Amino acid sequence: MENTKFRHIVRIVDADLLGGKKLLPSLRKVKGVSFSFANAICAVTGIDPETQVGGLKDEEIKKITEVIKTPEKFNIPYWLLNRRKDKVTGLDKHLVGSELNLQKEIDIKSLKKIKCYKGIRHSQGLPVRGQRTKGHFRHGKTMGVRRKGLKVPAKEGAKK
């Protein structure tokens, strides 16, 4: 049975999308769906990207969810997928939502375990990709020089 009633919130792959928004920008709210991938979803399903999300039918929502979860069935190019040549399986995959978060955590843990440069930087809470640290990233455990600690010994040395 079709539901053509307007919905104010539509749930697609663990994300609540506002019904009054257009489809293309709303699909980007799903974790793991980029602008290009959202365009590909609209092209494959044949749904107009300017359509309001709340006006979608149940079959269209199911079709969008199916395309997001299994894009290889719908001949979406491999270069649009977010996990190409997986380290364990060697396959091209597309992860969304909590799967993406879990896989990211697993990757970071494996980097820490093998103690490579990126893993060490992750474990120390420092920037991983070569950013400068003099002005930014000055919070938490990796605080710089404290001026109060330097002034106190200097005064004691002058008194003696």
C-alpha positions in Angstrom: 0.0 0.0 0.0 1.4 3.4 -1.0 1.8 6.3 1.4 1.5 9.6 -0.5 1.0 11.6 2.6 3.6 14.3 3.4 6.0 13.3 6.2 7.9 15.9 8.1 10.7 13.5 9.0 11.9 10.6 6.8 14.3 8.0 8.1 16.9 6.8 5.5 19.8 4.6 6.6 20.0 5.6 10.3 19.5 9.3 9.5 16.5 11.5 10.1 15.9 13.8 7.1 13.7 16.8 7.2 10.7 16.5 4.9 10.6 20.1 3.7 14.1 20.0 2.3 15.1 19.0 -1.2 16.4 15.4 -1.8 19.9 16.1 -3.0 21.1 18.2 -0.1 19.2 16.0 2.4 20.9 12.8 1.1 24.3 14.3 2.1 23.1 14.3 5.8 23.5 10.5 5.7 27.0 9.7 7.0 29.0 8.3 4.1 27.0 9.9 1.3 28.9 12.6 -0.6 27.7 15.1 -3.1 28.7 13.0 -6.1 27.2 9.8 -4.6 24.0 11.7 -3.9 23.8 12.8 -7.5 24.4 9.2 -8.6 21.6 8.0 -6.4 19.2 10.4 -7.9 20.3 9.4 -11.4 20.0 5.7 -10.8 16.6 5.9 -9.1 15.2 8.4 -11.6 14.0 10.7 -8.8 14.3 14.4 -9.4 16.9 15.9 -7.0 14.7 18.9 -6.4 11.8 16.8 -5.0 11.0 17.4 -1.3 11.9 14.5 0.9 8.6 14.5 2.7 6.7 13.8 -0.6 8.6 10.7 -1.5 6.6 7.4 -1.8 7.5 4.3 0.2 8.9 2.5 -2.8 11.1 5.4 -3.6 12.5 5.5 -0.1 13.1 1.7 -0.2 14.9 2.1 -3.6 17.1 4.9 -2.3 18.0 2.8 0.8 18.8 -0.1 -1.4 21.1 1.9 -3.7 22.9 3.4 -0.7 23.5 0.0 0.9 24.4 -1.9 -2.3 25.6 0.5 -5.0 27.4 -2.2 -6.9 24.1 -3.7 -8.0 23.1 -0.5 -9.7 26.4 0.0 -11.6 27.5 3.0 -9.7 31.2 3.5 -10.6 33.8 2.1 -8.1 35.5 5.5 -7.7 32.4 6.9 -6.0 32.6 4.3 -3.2 34.2 5.3 0.1 36.1 2.1 0.9 38.0 1.0 -2.2 40.3 -2.0 -2.0 39.6 -3.0 1.6 42.8 -4.1 3.4 41.2 -7.3 4.6 39.1 -8.5 1.7 40.5 -6.5 -1.2 37.0 -5.6 -2.4 35.4 -2.2 -3.2 32.7 -1.4 -0.5 30.6 1.5 0.4 30.1 2.0 4.2 27.4 4.2 5.7 26.3 5.3 9.2 27.6 3.2 12.1 29.5 0.8 9.9 31.6 3.7 8.7 32.3 4.9 12.3 33.2 1.3 13.4 35.6 0.7 10.4 37.3 4.1 11.1 37.9 3.1 14.7 39.3 -0.3 13.7 41.6 1.3 11.2 43.0 3.7 13.8 43.4 0.9 16.3 45.4 -1.1 13.8 47.6 1.9 13.0 48.3 2.3 16.8 49.0 -1.4 17.1 51.7 -1.5 14.4 53.1 1.7 15.9 53.5 3.5 12.6 53.9 7.3 12.5 50.2 7.9 12.0 49.3 5.5 14.8 51.7 7.3 17.2 50.3 10.7 16.3 46.8 9.4 16.9 47.7 7.9 20.3 49.4 11.2 21.4 46.4 13.3 20.3 48.6 15.3 17.8 47.7 16.1 14.2 48.3 13.2 11.8 48.6 14.8 8.4 51.6 17.1 8.8 49.9 20.3 10.1 51.9 22.7 12.1 51.5 22.6 15.9 52.9 25.9 17.2 49.7 27.8 17.0 46.9 25.2 16.8 46.3 21.9 18.5 47.3 23.5 21.9 44.8 21.7 24.1 44.6 18.6 26.2 47.6 16.6 27.2 49.9 18.2 24.6 50.1 21.7 26.1 53.2 23.8 25.3 55.5 25.7 27.6 53.9 27.3 30.7 55.2 30.7 31.4 54.4 30.7 35.1 56.6 27.6 35.6 59.5 29.4 34.0 59.3 32.6 36.0 59.3 31.0 39.4 62.8 29.4 39.2 64.2 32.6 37.7 63.2 34.6 40.8 64.5 32.0 43.2 67.9 32.0 41.4 68.1 35.8 41.6 67.4 35.9 45.4 70.2 33.4 46.2 
